[in-house]
Amino acid sequence: MPFNRKAHKFNASINEVEIGTGDKAIKLGGENTFPFYSFDGSLGSGPKIGVEITDLGLDGEPDGVKAYYAGCNTIGEIAKKAAQMPGGDFVVLRLAGGDPNGANKSVDDLVAVAKEVADAIDTPLVVEGCKNVEKDADLLAKVAGALQGKNILVMSAKEENYKAIGAAAGLAYGQKVGAESAVDINLAKQLNVVMTQLGVPASSIVMNTGSAAVGYGFDYTISTFDRVRAAALGQDDKMLQMPIITPVASETWAVKESTAAEEDADEGWGPVEARGISMEVQTATACLVSGSDAVILKHPESVKTISRLIKELV
Amino acid sequence: MALSGIQIFKLTPKKNCKECGCPTCMAFSMKVAQGAKQISECPHMSAEALEQLSEATAPPMKTIKVGAGDSEHTLGGETVLYRHEKTFVNKTVYAASICTCMDDAEIDAKLAQVPSVDYDRINERMYTEMINVNFGKDTTPERFAEVAKKAAAVRPVILSVKDEAAAKAAMDAVKDTKPVLDGADASNYEAFNKLATDAGVVLGVGGTSIDELYDTVQKLEKLGNKNLILDVTMDSIKATFEAAVIIRRAALADGDRSFGYPSIVKVNKLTDDRELQQSLVALFTLKYGSIVVVDTMDYAMALPLYGLRQNLFTDPQKPMKVAPGIYPINGADENSVCLTTVDFALTYFLVSGELERSGVPCNLIISDAGGLSVLTSWAAGKLSATSISKYIQENVEGKIKNRTLIIPGKVAVLKGDLENKLPGWKIVVAPLEAVQLVKFLKDMKANGEI
């Protein structure tokens, strides 16, 4: 008896959200099947890769990242180089310097940084905040205004500050909004509901349902992705059909495996940079195959590898 | 197809003899339907009924064993496609690969490297469990057997070979170690089936397409062999991913028993690029590889991979716990400041990661809090001033001289009670979030408080 292959088709799809303008604009989402299940249906335009830079420059970055940006002196030059990274589709500016417990840069300074970056590149831009909800509310609202017309994605709108960020980015200035929740399908849905009630069109929302480095509670990440996609496609849940974007680099380059210098690490661990790349590559792979429509990376080697993976599977 | 409890009940003797341990035949039938009991546990079932039922109530995917003695690994036996539905049961096993086309020095070096990755992570031993021995071009059966024997002394092996004479020579040499004889396909399955069944080992079956593989599996099943593993590696990454998903889904979602076997994915055949190999090994850990073969497993590849596997295979209803104890961080000694939190692995990793980033030497004290997060365990009464003080008096005071204890900000309410219960200790309340610990500890250090 020959094998009776059964396709698993859905009558729903993930929203397609465009970011950027002109020729280099990209679409996130659009698929009507589970990640990379091209044998079941359409993958839309396929997952995308963001290249992360921060306003803090290159200090503290791994050697391979520093080497890639060698010769860049201003944030504008760094951004330009990031936009050219082979395999990358868009640039992500993380305004880490805004953190009141860190560099605590002023909102005006950071808006100027965002403008410099936006002016330097023609690829789509995603802006992440500093993780402090009060500061982000002010900062990201102002960034959204300053970059009006660029069709950027403003991340980091959380339960606590979605009104300020959503209203500015999604309503007043016509940008796209990234709704960030903490690894829980109900929280993700709730945030999308309140964001749309605020008036932000569902078609302007991208979700960051939270992430972790593999090994660090990634079980919750997997199950959240699996369940979000099952609800979006299987039950046609409109409030979960937003494409998913996942910051990977900021999680994976902070864990012990990626930071412990060879002399401080356990025996046999080997050079720290190779460990960091492994953490980034494997976490990004796991996110993509579980449901991310875009991953944010920073090491050129990781970007190259993940872009090859996507090409092989799409 | 699964039967309902009523359908099973109709076939039971309906004697209510209780010999199966259930009060009634009906209760027994309901348990069989849920998979909680095996039909064979009823001593009075007629032979025909038993046959009819064991076929219908058998699990959708076979559980098979490879390796012998302490090195035995259990594969397959999965019942769901997603971990949130019900726990994944038998974790992915990883194999490094050698080939008879390598010279002896290279083979020896690779075999010596395999055991070097071996460490503990949250009560689980992490190491490369198997070795794939590839039959290279122009190899004699004797050499294949010799290399297989060398490898089998290190780890259980997968014999990747399509040549019957070589397979036979290697089986003669290593069959007692219960290798996987991998290489059966449409052209040689009869001979390979005989080799595998005679030696009582698992037979690996491959094919150039999903349909061809299915056809060969059915032929092997007709010959009575159900001790199989399916090599889903196809000629491209895309085709291999498709095969891995389609085959597992056919078995678990569509009830096709002929695909109800564990799988093997040889990512080293799909690419030579090390970085892409590690991406693929993560991919096929999530999407249904029971054994995944890479060229070389080193620490850089293993650290994220084994963490991913550990996360994937945890029981979603049972959180991962770290063992209670004193965990010194940043070279802490008996005079370093103490912090405490719960034994929930996620919390432990978050907190210890931030403590490491602070660079401040400190002792992280973990007591048994039921594997729950800080607030949940506090609400459940598992993290209390009593539980913390008892643990500290019994296990810490004799070993640590420092008498400052930092407690999680979320249970600041415990401070007063702890001060009463732990005389001589200074209790300090930490910030609410772990990420704030770095600055908090640095400030304390700068102010000379610790």
Contacts between the chains, C-beta under 8 A, distances in Angstrom:
chain1	res1	chain2	res2	distance
A	1	B	218	6.9
A	2	B	211	6.4
A	2	B	214	7.1
A	2	B	215	7.2
A	3	B	210	6.3
A	3	B	211	5.3
A	3	B	214	3.8
A	3	B	215	7.7
A	3	B	250	7.4
A	3	B	256	7.6
A	3	B	258	7.8
A	3	B	259	7.8
A	4	B	254	7.9
A	4	B	256	7.3
A	5	B	210	7.4
A	5	B	246	6.6
A	5	B	250	7.5
A	6	B	250	7.3
A	6	B	254	5.2
A	8	B	249	7.2
A	8	B	253	7.5
A	36	B	241	6.1
A	37	B	245	6.6
A	38	B	238	7.3
A	38	B	242	7.7
A	39	B	242	4.9
A	39	B	245	7.7
A	39	B	246	6.7
A	101	B	436	6.7
A	101	B	439	5.0
A	131	B	435	7.7
A	213	B	304	7.3
A	213	B	307	7.7
A	214	B	282	7.3
A	214	B	304	4.8
A	214	B	305	7.7
A	214	B	307	5.0
A	214	B	308	3.8
A	214	B	311	6.6
A	215	B	121	7.4
A	215	B	303	7.5
A	215	B	304	6.3
A	215	B	306	7.4
A	215	B	307	1.9
A	215	B	308	6.3
A	215	B	310	6.5
A	215	B	311	6.3
A	215	B	349	7.8
A	216	B	307	7.1
A	216	B	346	7.0
A	216	B	349	5.1
A	216	B	350	7.4
A	216	B	353	7.8
A	217	B	311	6.9
A	217	B	345	7.4
A	217	B	346	3.8
A	217	B	349	7.1
A	218	B	307	7.3
A	218	B	308	6.2
A	218	B	311	4.2
A	218	B	312	7.8
A	219	B	83	7.0
A	219	B	311	4.0
A	219	B	312	6.5
A	219	B	314	5.2
A	219	B	316	7.0
A	219	B	320	8.0
A	220	B	346	7.7
A	222	B	83	6.4
A	222	B	286	7.2
A	222	B	311	7.1
A	222	B	312	6.5
A	223	B	82	7.5
A	223	B	83	6.0
A	223	B	84	4.2
A	223	B	316	6.5
A	226	B	82	4.8
A	226	B	83	7.4
A	226	B	84	6.0
A	227	B	84	6.0
A	230	B	82	7.6
A	252	B	304	8.0
A	254	B	353	7.1
A	254	B	357	7.5
A	255	B	349	8.0
A	255	B	353	5.9
A	256	B	352	7.9
A	256	B	353	6.1
A	256	B	356	6.0
A	257	B	303	4.6
A	257	B	304	6.7
A	257	B	307	8.0
A	259	B	356	7.6
A	259	B	357	7.4
A	260	B	356	7.7
A	266	B	119	7.0
A	268	B	116	5.8
A	268	B	117	7.1
A	268	B	299	5.3
A	269	B	299	4.9
A	269	B	300	7.7
A	269	B	303	7.4
A	270	B	298	6.8
A	270	B	299	5.4
A	270	B	300	5.8
A	271	B	300	7.8
A	274	B	300	4.2
A	275	B	299	7.3
A	275	B	300	4.7
A	275	B	303	6.2
A	277	B	275	7.0
A	277	B	300	7.6
A	278	B	278	5.9
A	278	B	300	4.5
A	278	B	301	5.6
A	278	B	303	6.8
A	278	B	304	5.3
A	278	B	305	8.0
A	279	B	303	7.2
A	279	B	304	4.7
A	281	B	275	6.0
A	281	B	278	5.9
A	281	B	279	5.2
A	281	B	282	7.7
A	282	B	278	6.0
A	282	B	279	6.8
A	282	B	281	7.9
A	282	B	282	4.1
A	282	B	304	4.1
A	282	B	305	6.1
A	282	B	308	6.3
A	283	B	304	6.6
A	283	B	308	8.0
A	284	B	279	7.8
A	285	B	279	4.5
A	285	B	280	7.8
A	285	B	282	4.4
A	285	B	283	5.3
A	286	B	282	5.4
A	286	B	283	7.9
A	286	B	286	6.0
A	286	B	308	5.8
A	289	B	282	8.0
A	289	B	283	5.3
A	289	B	286	5.3
A	289	B	287	6.1
A	290	B	286	6.7
A	301	B	275	6.3
A	302	B	275	7.9
A	304	B	275	7.6
A	305	B	273	7.6
A	305	B	275	4.1
A	305	B	276	5.7
A	305	B	279	5.6
A	306	B	279	6.8
A	308	B	273	7.6
A	308	B	276	5.7
A	309	B	237	7.8
A	309	B	276	6.6
A	309	B	279	4.9
A	309	B	280	7.5
A	309	B	283	7.4
A	312	B	236	7.3
A	312	B	237	4.1
A	312	B	238	6.0
A	313	B	237	6.4
A	313	B	238	5.7
A	313	B	241	6.2
